[in-house]
Amino acid sequence: MRFSRAFIPTMKESPADAEIPSHKLLIRAGFIRKKASGLYDILPLGVKVLLKIEKVIREEMNKAGAQEVILPIMHPAELWIESGRWDVYGKEMIKFKDRHDRDYALGPTAEEMITDLVRKEVKSYKDLPLNLYQIGRKFRDEIRPRFGLMRAREFIMKDAYSFHASNEDAEREYWNMYETYSRIFRKMGLVFKAVEADTGEIGGKFSHEFMVIADTGEGKLVYCEKCGYAASTEKAEQKEPKVPESRKENFKSVEKVHTPDVKRIEEVSAFLGISPENILKLLVYIVDEKPIAIAIRGDREVNELKVKNFFKGSKLRLATDEEIEKFTGQPKGFLSPVGLKIPVYADYSVVSMVNFVAGAGEKDYHLKNVNWERDFEVTEFVDFAEVKGEDPCPKCAAPLIEKRGIEVGHIFKLGTKYSQAMNATFVDEDGKEKPMVMGCYGIGVTRVMAAAVEQNYDENGIIWPVEIAPFEVIVIPVNVKKEEIIETAENIYDELQKNGFDVAIDDRNARPGFKFKDADLIGIPYQIIVGKKAGEGVVEIKVRKTGERFEIAVNKVVEKIGELVRGKNGINREQD
């Protein structure tokens, strides 16, 4: 591509509404433009990156035995009604009526569409297993679109669905996709972690998220370097504790202390001069319109997803101030487990607590030296806390490491949730009709582009991994009016093209500094700078990622770029 004819509208300043690096840089570097809230034009440079991301995905999915299809983006309401999701998916689904007054939605996901296709065509176990995928647009009317392509209302996604005759075969394909996704993200040059995750609205038995490690990531994950355990903090488990044998020997007498207008854990800690670890926090939740209390150590936070999962998908919410007083007879801020008439479920963190501080159930008072079992009854000890860094690994007890990450892929074992609801059945070897066992596997294509930037940038702009960069190399003649410079640059450009490199030439009649800034901002991995020594047969190569520069003979440029881009034995860019 010649920059003199290219549509690459770079900008010096970031737009005022851009908050994170990828949003700022993709706009400044001319990859995207905002059309409306959560809606973006993808410009030529952005298209090139997305096509390279899709190419990697297609190569690996096809290699893994999946087959590509294209499904409609208009979804008939009756399919979603059949699965039971039409009225429960939420306002994110964009619904409309056609000219015949029939209900449709713009597809936010495709479980119903693919299940309908397969149930009409597959009748026998001999037609299974089957893995079908598509790469296309999805629509979700996000309540608060933000961060550019990271959370948009319209986006590109690869979604795949597999169909099986048995649970065993579904699990085989699940791990096949796990390995396939790992290869995909390694091939893209991304540093990522595959972590255990909650199945969320999609449903299913178990799932893994693939998270690109980035400080600006919305999600959090923990992992263990010793045994390899990794999970999102939503899903991460606590190691089940053992009750200390001697705890009862250390019990002290309960003491009531005056704590005027001291309610929050931090305030109680400062007022009494004790650590939050020695304070019991009590929260009241309404589960299916019934009150329960959750006790947790003062320095920990309740993971509401764990609470919801424990109560098996029941409706869950925090109690209002009025409800707290109604159900407990105690004022908020001074809640006490002692004498409480609603069930108390305690987090694992409470097991080892002895002689702790808790509310007194009376305004402006707390109790010291409270102990569970002696002073109040725990209905059940449950893993309710959000896991964090330095917590013991639930598998081997080594300290966990906490990082922020961006979810770019998610795989699920769906089981028969959709096949049973939509009667997607097959006849097995014994002539019996059974529901197909399903798997689901998604990659956010536009999100991968943004995540790659979040992981690869500096003060000068983007630093693309070479595998998904808009160009592998750019030739920059510093002065297009000097014959020996432009002639050398054109010859190098031609030779690189002939040898199969994705190369651009900045042949604009512009100042060298302007060209260098654009090349750095756009993030092309390798720059060939053709300057004053062109007449001597020497040019300079700059490595965008490291800033390294070195001179090289013109007749060695193609060979050297081949080593840099492809490696002496082909591309090998495995990441941990």
C-alpha positions as CSV (number, residue, x, y, z in Angstrom):
1,M,0.0,0.0,0.0
2,R,1.2,3.5,-0.8
3,F,0.5,6.0,1.9
4,S,0.1,8.7,-0.8
5,R,-3.2,7.0,-1.8
6,A,-4.2,5.5,1.5
7,F,-7.1,6.5,3.7
8,I,-5.3,6.8,7.0
9,P,-6.7,9.8,8.9
10,T,-4.3,10.1,11.9
11,M,-4.8,12.6,14.7
12,K,-2.5,14.4,17.0
13,E,-4.9,14.5,20.0
14,S,-7.2,11.9,21.5
15,P,-10.9,12.5,21.5
16,A,-12.3,13.7,24.8
17,D,-14.5,10.7,25.4
18,A,-11.8,8.1,24.9
19,E,-10.8,6.7,28.3
20,I,-8.4,3.7,27.7
21,P,-5.3,3.4,25.5
22,S,-6.9,1.2,22.8
23,H,-9.8,3.6,22.4
24,K,-7.5,6.6,22.1
25,L,-4.9,5.0,19.9
26,L,-7.2,3.2,17.5
27,I,-8.9,6.5,16.8
28,R,-5.7,8.6,16.7
29,A,-3.9,6.1,14.4
30,G,-6.8,6.0,11.9
31,F,-8.2,2.5,12.6
32,I,-11.7,3.4,13.7
33,R,-14.1,6.3,13.9
34,K,-17.1,6.8,16.2
35,K,-20.5,6.9,14.5
36,A,-22.7,6.9,17.6
37,S,-22.6,5.6,21.1
38,G,-21.1,2.1,20.9
39,L,-21.1,2.1,17.1
40,Y,-17.8,2.5,15.1
41,D,-16.7,2.7,11.5
42,I,-13.8,0.3,10.8
43,L,-11.4,2.1,8.5
44,P,-8.9,0.4,6.1
45,L,-6.2,-0.2,8.6
46,G,-8.7,-1.7,11.1
47,V,-10.1,-3.9,8.4
48,K,-6.6,-5.2,7.6
49,V,-6.0,-6.1,11.3
50,L,-9.4,-7.8,11.6
51,L,-8.9,-9.8,8.5
52,K,-5.6,-11.1,9.9
53,I,-7.2,-12.0,13.2
54,E,-10.0,-13.8,11.3
55,K,-7.4,-15.6,9.1
56,V,-5.7,-17.0,12.2
57,I,-9.0,-18.1,13.6
58,R,-10.2,-19.8,10.4
59,E,-6.9,-21.6,9.9
60,E,-6.9,-23.1,13.4
61,M,-10.7,-23.8,13.6
62,N,-10.6,-25.6,10.2
63,K,-7.5,-27.5,11.3
64,A,-9.4,-28.6,14.4
65,G,-12.2,-30.0,12.3
66,A,-14.8,-27.2,12.5
67,Q,-16.7,-26.0,9.5
68,E,-17.7,-22.5,8.7
69,V,-21.3,-21.4,8.1
70,I,-23.1,-18.0,7.7
71,L,-26.3,-17.6,9.7
72,P,-28.8,-14.7,9.5
73,I,-28.4,-11.8,11.8
74,M,-32.2,-11.4,12.0
75,H,-33.5,-14.0,14.5
76,P,-37.2,-15.0,14.4
77,A,-38.8,-14.6,17.8
78,E,-40.3,-18.0,17.8
79,L,-36.9,-19.7,18.2
80,W,-36.1,-17.7,21.2
81,I,-39.5,-18.3,22.7
82,E,-39.0,-22.0,22.1
83,S,-35.7,-21.9,24.1
84,G,-37.3,-19.8,26.8
85,R,-35.0,-16.9,26.4
86,W,-37.2,-14.3,24.5
87,D,-38.5,-12.7,27.7
88,V,-35.5,-13.3,30.0
89,Y,-32.5,-12.3,27.9
90,G,-33.0,-8.7,28.8
91,K,-32.9,-5.2,27.3
92,E,-29.6,-5.9,25.6
93,M,-31.5,-7.8,22.9
94,I,-32.6,-5.4,20.1
95,K,-36.1,-6.4,19.1
96,F,-38.2,-5.2,16.2
97,K,-41.2,-6.1,14.0
98,D,-41.0,-6.6,10.2
99,R,-43.6,-5.2,7.7
100,H,-45.8,-8.2,8.4
101,D,-45.8,-7.4,12.2
102,R,-43.7,-10.5,13.0
103,D,-41.2,-10.3,15.9
104,Y,-37.5,-10.5,15.3
105,A,-34.3,-9.6,17.1
106,L,-30.8,-8.7,15.9
107,G,-28.7,-11.6,17.0
108,P,-26.8,-11.1,20.3
109,T,-25.7,-14.8,20.3
110,A,-26.7,-17.8,18.1
111,E,-27.5,-20.8,20.2
112,E,-31.1,-20.9,19.0
113,M,-30.2,-20.3,15.3
114,I,-27.6,-23.0,15.1
115,T,-29.7,-25.5,17.1
116,D,-32.6,-25.0,14.7
117,L,-30.3,-25.6,11.7
118,V,-28.8,-28.8,13.1
119,R,-32.0,-30.3,14.4
120,K,-33.5,-30.1,10.9
121,E,-30.6,-31.9,9.3
122,V,-29.1,-34.3,11.8
123,K,-31.1,-37.4,12.6
124,S,-28.6,-40.1,13.5
125,Y,-25.6,-40.7,15.6
126,K,-23.8,-41.4,12.3
127,D,-24.0,-37.6,11.6
128,L,-22.3,-36.7,14.8
129,P,-20.0,-35.1,16.1
130,L,-20.4,-31.8,14.3
131,N,-18.7,-28.4,14.9
132,L,-20.0,-25.4,13.0
133,Y,-18.7,-21.8,13.4
134,Q,-19.4,-18.4,11.9
135,I,-17.6,-15.1,12.0
136,G,-20.0,-12.2,11.8
137,R,-21.7,-9.3,13.5
138,K,-23.5,-9.4,16.8
139,F,-25.7,-6.8,18.4
140,R,-26.2,-6.1,22.1
141,D,-27.8,-2.8,23.3
142,E,-25.4,-2.2,26.1
143,I,-26.7,0.0,28.8
144,R,-23.4,1.8,28.9
145,P,-21.2,1.3,25.9
146,R,-17.7,2.3,26.7
147,F,-14.0,1.9,26.0
148,G,-14.4,1.9,22.2
149,L,-14.4,-1.6,20.7
150,M,-14.1,-3.2,24.2
151,R,-17.8,-2.8,24.9
152,A,-19.6,-1.8,21.8
153,R,-23.2,-2.3,20.7
154,E,-22.3,-3.8,17.4
155,F,-19.2,-6.1,17.1
156,I,-17.6,-8.9,15.2
157,M,-17.6,-12.3,16.9
158,K,-16.5,-15.9,16.0
159,D,-19.0,-18.3,17.6
160,A,-18.9,-22.0,17.2
161,Y,-21.2,-24.7,18.4
162,S,-20.6,-28.5,18.6
163,F,-23.1,-31.3,18.7
164,H,-22.4,-34.8,20.1
165,A,-23.9,-38.1,20.9
166,S,-22.4,-38.4,24.3
167,N,-21.1,-36.4,27.2
168,E,-17.7,-38.0,26.8
169,D,-17.4,-36.9,23.2
170,A,-18.6,-33.4,24.1
171,E,-15.8,-33.1,26.7
172,R,-13.3,-34.4,24.1
173,E,-14.3,-31.5,21.8
174,Y,-14.3,-29.0,24.7
175,W,-10.6,-29.7,25.3
176,N,-10.0,-29.8,21.5
177,M,-11.3,-26.2,21.4
178,Y,-9.3,-25.3,24.5
179,E,-6.1,-26.3,22.7
180,T,-7.3,-24.6,19.5
181,Y,-8.0,-21.4,21.3
182,S,-4.6,-21.5,23.0
183,R,-2.9,-21.9,19.6
184,I,-5.0,-19.1,18.1
185,F,-4.0,-16.6,20.8
186,R,-0.3,-17.7,20.8
187,K,-0.2,-17.3,17.0
188,M,-1.5,-13.8,17.4
189,G,1.4,-13.0,19.6
190,L,-0.8,-12.3,22.7
191,V,0.1,-13.0,26.3
192,F,-3.0,-14.6,27.9
193,K,-4.3,-17.0,30.5
194,A,-7.0,-19.6,30.2
195,V,-9.0,-19.5,33.4
196,E,-11.9,-21.3,34.9
197,A,-15.0,-19.1,34.6
198,D,-18.7,-18.9,35.5
199,T,-21.1,-20.0,32.7
200,G,-23.3,-16.9,33.1
201,E,-26.4,-16.5,31.0
202,I,-25.2,-18.9,28.3
203,G,-25.5,-21.8,30.8
204,G,-23.8,-25.1,30.7
205,K,-21.7,-27.4,33.0
206,F,-18.3,-25.6,33.0
207,S,-16.4,-23.1,31.0
208,H,-13.0,-21.3,30.5
209,E,-12.3,-17.7,29.7
210,F,-9.2,-16.7,27.7
211,M,-8.0,-13.5,29.1
212,V,-5.3,-11.2,27.6
213,I,-3.2,-9.8,30.5
214,A,-3.5,-6.0,30.6
215,D,-3.5,-3.5,33.4
216,T,-6.6,-1.8,31.9
217,G,-8.6,-5.0,31.8
218,E,-12.1,-4.9,33.3
219,G,-11.8,-8.5,34.6
220,K,-9.6,-9.9,37.3
221,L,-8.0,-13.3,37.5
222,V,-5.8,-15.3,39.8
223,Y,-3.4,-18.1,39.0
224,C,-0.9,-20.3,40.7
225,E,2.7,-20.6,39.3
226,K,3.3,-23.8,41.2
227,C,0.4,-26.0,40.0
228,G,-1.1,-24.1,37.1
229,Y,-4.5,-23.4,38.7
230,A,-6.1,-20.3,37.1
231,A,-9.6,-18.8,37.4
232,S,-11.4,-15.5,37.1
233,T,-12.0,-13.9,40.5
234,E,-15.7,-14.5,39.9
235,K,-15.1,-18.3,39.7
236,A,-11.9,-18.7,41.8
237,E,-12.4,-21.0,44.8
238,Q,-11.1,-20.7,48.3
239,K,-9.3,-23.6,49.9
240,E,-11.7,-25.2,52.3
241,P,-10.4,-24.5,55.8
242,K,-10.1,-26.8,58.7
243,V,-11.5,-25.8,62.1
244,P,-8.6,-25.1,64.5
245,E,-8.6,-27.8,67.2
246,S,-7.7,-25.5,70.0
247,R,-10.0,-22.6,69.2
248,K,-12.4,-23.1,72.1
249,E,-9.6,-23.1,74.6
250,N,-8.9,-19.4,73.7
251,F,-12.5,-18.1,74.0
252,K,-12.8,-14.9,76.0
253,S,-15.9,-13.4,77.6
254,V,-18.0,-11.2,75.4
255,E,-17.6,-7.5,76.1
256,K,-20.0,-4.7,74.9
257,V,-18.2,-1.5,73.9
258,H,-19.6,2.0,73.0
259,T,-18.8,2.9,69.4
260,P,-20.7,6.2,68.8
261,D,-21.6,6.6,65.1
262,V,-18.9,4.1,64.1
263,K,-20.5,1.8,61.4
264,R,-18.1,0.9,58.6
265,I,-15.4,-1.7,58.9
266,E,-12.6,0.9,58.4
267,E,-14.2,3.1,61.1
268,V,-14.5,0.3,63.6
269,S,-10.9,-0.8,62.9
270,A,-9.6,2.7,63.5
271,F,-11.8,3.3,66.5
272,L,-10.9,0.1,68.3
273,G,-7.3,-0.2,67.0
274,I,-7.8,-3.6,65.5
275,S,-7.3,-5.1,62.1
276,P,-10.3,-5.6,59.8
277,E,-9.3,-9.3,59.8
278,N,-10.7,-9.4,63.4
279,I,-14.0,-7.8,62.6
280,L,-17.1,-9.7,61.4
281,K,-19.0,-8.2,58.5
282,L,-22.7,-9.1,58.3
283,L,-24.8,-8.5,55.2
284,V,-28.5,-9.2,54.7
285,Y,-29.7,-10.6,51.4
286,I,-33.2,-11.4,50.1
287,V,-33.2,-14.7,48.4
288,D,-36.5,-15.5,46.6
289,E,-38.1,-12.9,48.9
290,K,-36.7,-14.6,52.1
291,P,-34.0,-13.0,54.2
292,I,-30.7,-14.6,55.0
293,A,-27.5,-13.2,56.6
294,I,-24.0,-13.7,55.2
295,A,-21.1,-13.4,57.6
296,I,-17.6,-12.7,56.3
297,R,-14.3,-11.5,57.6
298,G,-14.0,-7.7,57.6
299,D,-11.2,-7.5,55.0
300,R,-13.0,-9.7,52.5
301,E,-15.7,-8.9,49.9
302,V,-18.8,-11.1,49.1
303,N,-18.8,-12.5,45.6
304,E,-22.5,-12.3,44.8
305,L,-22.2,-14.7,41.9
306,K,-21.1,-17.4,44.3
307,V,-24.0,-16.6,46.5
308,K,-26.4,-16.8,43.6
309,N,-24.9,-20.1,42.4
310,F,-25.1,-21.5,45.9
311,F,-28.8,-20.8,46.1
312,K,-29.1,-22.3,42.6
313,G,-30.0,-19.3,40.5
314,S,-32.6,-17.9,42.9
315,K,-33.5,-14.2,42.7
316,L,-30.9,-12.4,44.9
317,R,-30.5,-8.9,46.1
318,L,-29.3,-6.9,49.0
319,A,-31.9,-6.0,51.6
320,T,-33.0,-2.4,51.9
321,D,-32.5,-0.5,55.1
322,E,-36.2,-0.9,55.9
323,E,-36.1,-4.7,55.2
324,I,-33.0,-5.1,57.4
325,E,-34.8,-3.5,60.4
326,K,-38.0,-5.4,59.6
327,F,-36.3,-8.9,59.5
328,T,-33.6,-8.4,62.1
329,G,-34.9,-5.8,64.5
330,Q,-31.5,-4.2,64.4
331,P,-30.1,-1.0,62.9
332,K,-27.9,-1.1,59.8
333,G,-24.2,-0.6,60.6
334,F,-24.5,-2.4,64.0
335,L,-25.9,-5.8,62.9
336,S,-25.1,-8.6,65.2
337,P,-25.2,-12.4,64.5
338,V,-25.9,-12.9,68.2
339,G,-29.6,-13.5,68.7
340,L,-30.3,-13.1,65.0
341,K,-33.5,-14.9,64.0
342,I,-32.7,-15.4,60.3
343,P,-30.3,-18.0,59.0
344,V,-26.6,-17.1,59.1
345,Y,-24.4,-18.5,56.3
346,A,-20.7,-17.8,56.9
347,D,-17.9,-17.6,54.5
348,Y,-14.9,-19.9,54.8
349,S,-12.9,-16.8,56.1
350,V,-14.9,-17.0,59.3
351,V,-13.9,-20.5,60.2
352,S,-10.6,-19.5,61.8
353,M,-11.9,-16.3,63.5
354,V,-11.7,-16.3,67.3
355,N,-12.6,-13.6,69.7
356,F,-13.7,-11.2,67.0
357,V,-15.6,-7.9,66.9
358,A,-19.2,-7.8,65.7
359,G,-22.1,-5.5,65.9
360,A,-24.1,-5.5,69.1
361,G,-27.5,-5.2,67.3
362,E,-27.9,-1.9,69.1
363,K,-27.1,1.6,67.7
364,D,-23.6,2.9,68.7
365,Y,-22.4,-0.4,70.2
366,H,-20.3,-3.3,69.2
367,L,-19.3,-6.6,70.8
368,K,-15.8,-7.8,71.5
369,N,-14.7,-11.5,71.8
370,V,-17.6,-12.9,69.9
371,N,-17.2,-16.6,68.7
372,W,-19.3,-18.6,66.4
373,E,-20.9,-21.8,67.8
374,R,-20.7,-20.4,71.3
375,D,-22.5,-17.1,70.7
376,F,-24.4,-17.8,67.5
377,E,-25.2,-20.6,65.2
378,V,-23.9,-20.9,61.6
379,T,-26.3,-22.6,59.2
380,E,-23.5,-23.5,56.9
381,F,-19.9,-22.5,56.0
382,V,-19.7,-21.7,52.3
383,D,-17.1,-20.3,49.9
384,F,-18.7,-16.8,49.4
385,A,-15.6,-14.5,49.2
386,E,-14.0,-13.1,46.2
387,V,-10.5,-14.6,45.9
388,K,-7.6,-12.2,45.6
389,G,-3.8,-12.3,45.2
390,E,-1.8,-13.9,48.0
391,D,-4.7,-16.2,49.0
392,P,-3.7,-19.8,49.1
393,C,-4.2,-21.8,45.9
394,P,-7.3,-24.1,46.4
395,K,-5.3,-27.0,44.8
396,C,-1.8,-26.7,46.3
397,A,-2.0,-23.9,48.9
398,A,0.8,-21.8,47.2
399,P,0.1,-18.0,47.1
400,L,-2.0,-17.0,44.2
401,I,-1.0,-14.2,41.8
402,E,-3.6,-11.6,40.8
403,K,-3.7,-9.8,37.5
404,R,-6.2,-7.8,35.4
405,G,-7.3,-9.1,32.1
406,I,-9.5,-8.7,29.1
407,E,-11.8,-11.5,28.1
408,V,-11.2,-12.3,24.4
409,G,-12.6,-15.9,24.3
410,H,-14.9,-18.1,26.2
411,I,-15.7,-21.8,25.8
412,F,-18.6,-23.7,27.4
413,K,-19.9,-27.2,27.7
414,L,-23.6,-26.5,27.3
415,G,-24.9,-30.1,27.8
416,T,-28.5,-30.5,26.7
417,K,-29.9,-27.1,27.8
418,Y,-30.8,-26.0,24.3
419,S,-31.2,-29.3,22.6
420,Q,-33.8,-30.4,25.1
421,A,-35.7,-27.1,25.0
422,M,-35.7,-27.1,21.2
423,N,-36.1,-30.9,20.7
424,A,-32.7,-31.3,18.8
425,T,-32.5,-35.1,19.0
426,F,-30.8,-38.0,17.2
427,V,-31.3,-41.7,17.1
428,D,-28.5,-43.6,18.8
429,E,-27.0,-47.0,17.9
430,D,-29.8,-48.8,19.9
431,G,-32.5,-46.9,18.0
432,K,-33.3,-44.7,21.0
433,E,-34.0,-40.9,20.5
434,K,-31.8,-38.7,22.6
435,P,-31.0,-35.0,22.9
436,M,-27.7,-33.9,21.4
437,V,-25.0,-32.8,23.8
438,M,-23.7,-29.3,22.9
439,G,-20.6,-27.2,23.3
440,C,-20.2,-23.4,22.6
441,Y,-17.0,-21.5,21.8
442,G,-16.7,-17.8,21.2
443,I,-14.0,-15.2,20.3
444,G,-14.6,-11.5,20.2
445,V,-12.8,-10.5,17.0
446,T,-13.1,-6.7,17.4
447,R,-12.3,-7.1,21.1
448,V,-9.1,-9.0,20.2
449,M,-8.0,-6.0,18.2
450,A,-8.5,-3.6,21.1
451,A,-7.0,-6.1,23.6
452,A,-3.9,-6.4,21.5
453,V,-3.4,-2.6,21.7
454,E,-4.0,-2.6,25.5
455,Q,-1.1,-5.1,25.8
456,N,1.2,-3.5,23.2
457,Y,1.7,0.3,23.2
458,D,4.0,3.0,24.5
459,E,4.0,6.8,24.6
460,N,4.5,7.0,20.8
461,G,1.6,4.7,19.8
462,I,0.6,1.1,19.1
463,I,3.1,-1.8,18.9
464,W,1.3,-4.5,16.9
465,P,2.4,-8.1,17.2
466,V,3.7,-8.9,13.8
467,E,1.1,-11.6,13.1
468,I,-1.8,-9.2,13.2
469,A,-0.2,-5.9,12.3
470,P,-1.8,-4.0,9.5
471,F,1.6,-4.2,7.7
472,E,4.6,-6.2,8.7
473,V,7.0,-3.6,7.5
474,I,7.0,0.0,6.2
475,V,9.5,1.6,3.8
476,I,10.1,5.3,4.7
477,P,12.0,7.4,2.1
478,V,13.0,10.5,4.1
479,N,13.0,12.7,1.0
480,V,10.9,11.6,-2.1
481,K,12.4,14.4,-4.2
482,K,15.9,12.9,-4.1
483,E,16.2,10.4,-6.9
484,E,18.6,8.0,-5.2
485,I,16.4,7.9,-2.1
486,I,13.0,7.3,-3.8
487,E,14.5,4.9,-6.3
488,T,16.1,2.8,-3.5
489,A,12.9,2.9,-1.5
490,E,10.8,1.8,-4.5
491,N,13.2,-1.1,-5.2
492,I,13.1,-2.3,-1.6
493,Y,9.3,-2.0,-1.6
494,D,9.0,-4.0,-4.8
495,E,11.4,-6.8,-3.6
496,L,9.6,-7.2,-0.3
497,Q,6.2,-7.5,-2.2
498,K,7.7,-10.1,-4.5
499,N,8.8,-12.1,-1.5
500,G,5.4,-12.2,0.0
501,F,5.7,-9.6,2.7
502,D,2.8,-7.3,3.7
503,V,4.6,-4.0,3.1
504,A,3.7,-0.3,2.9
505,I,5.7,2.6,1.6
506,D,5.2,6.1,2.9
507,D,5.7,7.9,-0.4
508,R,4.1,11.1,0.7
509,N,5.9,14.4,0.2
510,A,6.1,15.2,3.9
511,R,8.8,15.9,6.5
512,P,10.7,12.9,7.8
513,G,9.6,13.5,11.4
514,F,6.0,13.5,10.4
515,K,6.4,10.1,8.7
516,F,8.3,8.6,11.6
517,K,5.6,9.8,14.1
518,D,2.8,8.2,11.9
519,A,4.8,4.9,11.6
520,D,5.2,4.8,15.4
521,L,1.6,5.7,16.0
522,I,0.2,3.2,13.6
523,G,2.5,0.6,15.1
524,I,4.0,-1.2,12.1
525,P,6.6,-3.7,13.6
526,Y,9.6,-2.9,11.3
527,Q,10.6,0.3,9.6
528,I,13.1,0.6,6.8
529,I,14.4,4.1,6.7
530,V,15.9,5.2,3.4
531,G,18.0,8.2,3.9
532,K,21.3,9.9,3.0
533,K,23.3,6.7,2.7
534,A,21.0,5.3,0.0
535,G,23.5,6.3,-2.6
536,E,26.1,4.1,-0.8
537,G,23.7,1.1,-0.8
538,V,23.0,1.4,3.0
539,V,19.6,1.9,4.8
540,E,18.5,1.7,8.4
541,I,16.1,-0.7,10.0
542,K,14.1,0.3,13.2
543,V,12.4,-2.3,15.4
544,R,9.2,-0.6,16.7
545,K,8.9,-2.7,19.8
546,T,12.4,-2.2,21.2
547,G,13.5,1.0,19.4
548,E,16.6,-0.8,18.2
549,R,18.2,0.7,15.0
550,F,20.9,-0.8,12.8
551,E,22.3,-0.1,9.3
552,I,22.2,-2.8,6.6
553,A,23.2,-3.1,3.0
554,V,20.3,-2.7,0.6
555,N,20.9,-6.2,-0.9
556,K,20.5,-7.8,2.5
557,V,17.3,-6.1,3.5
558,V,14.9,-8.8,2.3
559,E,16.8,-11.5,4.0
560,K,17.0,-9.6,7.2
561,I,13.3,-8.7,7.2
562,G,12.6,-12.4,6.6
563,E,14.5,-13.3,9.8
564,L,12.8,-10.6,11.8
565,V,9.3,-11.2,10.6
566,R,9.2,-15.0,10.0
567,G,12.2,-16.3,11.9
568,K,14.8,-18.4,10.2
569,N,12.6,-21.5,10.5
570,G,9.2,-19.8,10.1
571,I,7.0,-18.0,12.6
572,N,7.5,-19.2,16.2
573,R,6.0,-16.8,18.7
574,E,4.7,-19.0,21.5
575,Q,3.7,-17.0,24.6
576,D,3.4,-18.3,28.2
